[in-house]
Amino acid sequence: MASHETAPRYQIGARVRVDKDVTTMPALPTYVGIVKEIIPSYVDKTIGYNLTLEDDPRPGRLWFFLQHQLTPA
């Protein structure tokens, strides 16, 4: 369930941790990453983030997560 936060909690360049309960396809290479882009989700009334993840074999790949799926690293 998305939280109803419309202000970004993290800024570009922030180091964040992805909640271990989040599952993705393909599987996450690690659960710590850096915010590269902040994306408002007006429909869900929350904020999304594009991250690069540490130790990703494809370092240019971006992963999208919602604000409630992240915590400070």
C-alpha positions as a Markdown table, in Angstrom:
| # | Residue | x | y | z |
|---|---|---|---|---|
| 1 | Met | 0.0 | 0.0 | 0.0 |
| 2 | Ala | 1.5 | 3.4 | -1.0 |
| 3 | Ser | 1.9 | 6.0 | 1.6 |
| 4 | His | 0.4 | 9.4 | 0.8 |
| 5 | Glu | 3.6 | 11.5 | 0.9 |
| 6 | Thr | 3.9 | 14.0 | -1.8 |
| 7 | Ala | 7.2 | 15.6 | -0.7 |
| 8 | Pro | 10.4 | 13.8 | -1.6 |
| 9 | Arg | 12.1 | 12.3 | 1.5 |
| 10 | Tyr | 15.4 | 11.7 | -0.4 |
| 11 | Gln | 17.4 | 14.0 | -2.7 |
| 12 | Ile | 19.5 | 13.1 | -5.8 |
| 13 | Gly | 22.7 | 11.6 | -4.7 |
| 14 | Ala | 21.3 | 10.2 | -1.4 |
| 15 | Arg | 22.3 | 6.7 | -0.4 |
| 16 | Val | 19.2 | 4.5 | 0.3 |
| 17 | Arg | 18.3 | 1.0 | 1.3 |
| 18 | Val | 15.5 | -1.0 | -0.5 |
| 19 | Asp | 13.2 | -2.9 | 1.8 |
| 20 | Lys | 14.1 | -6.6 | 1.8 |
| 21 | Asp | 10.4 | -7.5 | 1.2 |
| 22 | Val | 10.5 | -6.0 | -2.2 |
| 23 | Thr | 10.8 | -8.5 | -5.0 |
| 24 | Thr | 11.8 | -7.7 | -8.6 |
| 25 | Met | 12.4 | -9.4 | -11.9 |
| 26 | Pro | 15.3 | -9.8 | -12.3 |
| 27 | Ala | 16.3 | -10.2 | -8.6 |
| 28 | Leu | 18.1 | -7.2 | -7.0 |
| 29 | Pro | 21.9 | -7.5 | -7.1 |
| 30 | Thr | 22.0 | -5.6 | -3.8 |
| 31 | Tyr | 19.6 | -3.6 | -1.6 |
| 32 | Val | 21.7 | -0.4 | -1.4 |
| 33 | Gly | 21.7 | 2.3 | -4.1 |
| 34 | Ile | 22.0 | 6.0 | -5.0 |
| 35 | Val | 19.0 | 8.2 | -6.0 |
| 36 | Lys | 19.5 | 9.3 | -9.6 |
| 37 | Glu | 16.0 | 10.8 | -10.3 |
| 38 | Ile | 12.9 | 11.8 | -8.3 |
| 39 | Ile | 9.6 | 11.1 | -10.0 |
| 40 | Pro | 6.2 | 12.3 | -8.6 |
| 41 | Ser | 3.4 | 9.8 | -8.8 |
| 42 | Tyr | 0.3 | 12.0 | -8.8 |
| 43 | Val | -2.1 | 9.1 | -9.1 |
| 44 | Asp | -0.7 | 7.3 | -6.0 |
| 45 | Lys | 0.0 | 10.6 | -4.2 |
| 46 | Thr | 3.6 | 9.5 | -3.5 |
| 47 | Ile | 7.1 | 9.9 | -4.8 |
| 48 | Gly | 9.0 | 7.4 | -6.9 |
| 49 | Tyr | 12.8 | 7.2 | -7.3 |
| 50 | Asn | 15.1 | 5.9 | -10.0 |
| 51 | Leu | 18.2 | 4.3 | -8.4 |
| 52 | Thr | 21.4 | 2.8 | -9.4 |
| 53 | Leu | 22.3 | -0.2 | -7.2 |
| 54 | Glu | 25.7 | -1.0 | -5.8 |
| 55 | Asp | 27.4 | -4.0 | -7.4 |
| 56 | Asp | 24.9 | -4.1 | -10.3 |
| 57 | Pro | 26.6 | -6.0 | -13.2 |
| 58 | Arg | 24.9 | -3.4 | -15.4 |
| 59 | Pro | 26.0 | -0.1 | -13.8 |
| 60 | Gly | 24.0 | 2.0 | -16.1 |
| 61 | Arg | 20.7 | 0.3 | -15.2 |
| 62 | Leu | 18.1 | 2.2 | -13.3 |
| 63 | Trp | 15.7 | 0.6 | -10.8 |
| 64 | Phe | 12.3 | 2.3 | -9.8 |
| 65 | Phe | 11.0 | 2.2 | -6.3 |
| 66 | Leu | 8.3 | 4.0 | -4.4 |
| 67 | Gln | 9.2 | 6.1 | -1.4 |
| 68 | His | 7.7 | 3.7 | 1.2 |
| 69 | Gln | 10.0 | 1.0 | -0.1 |
| 70 | Leu | 13.1 | 2.9 | 0.8 |
| 71 | Thr | 15.0 | 3.9 | 4.0 |
| 72 | Pro | 18.2 | 5.8 | 4.5 |
| 73 | Ala | 21.3 | 3.7 | 4.2 |
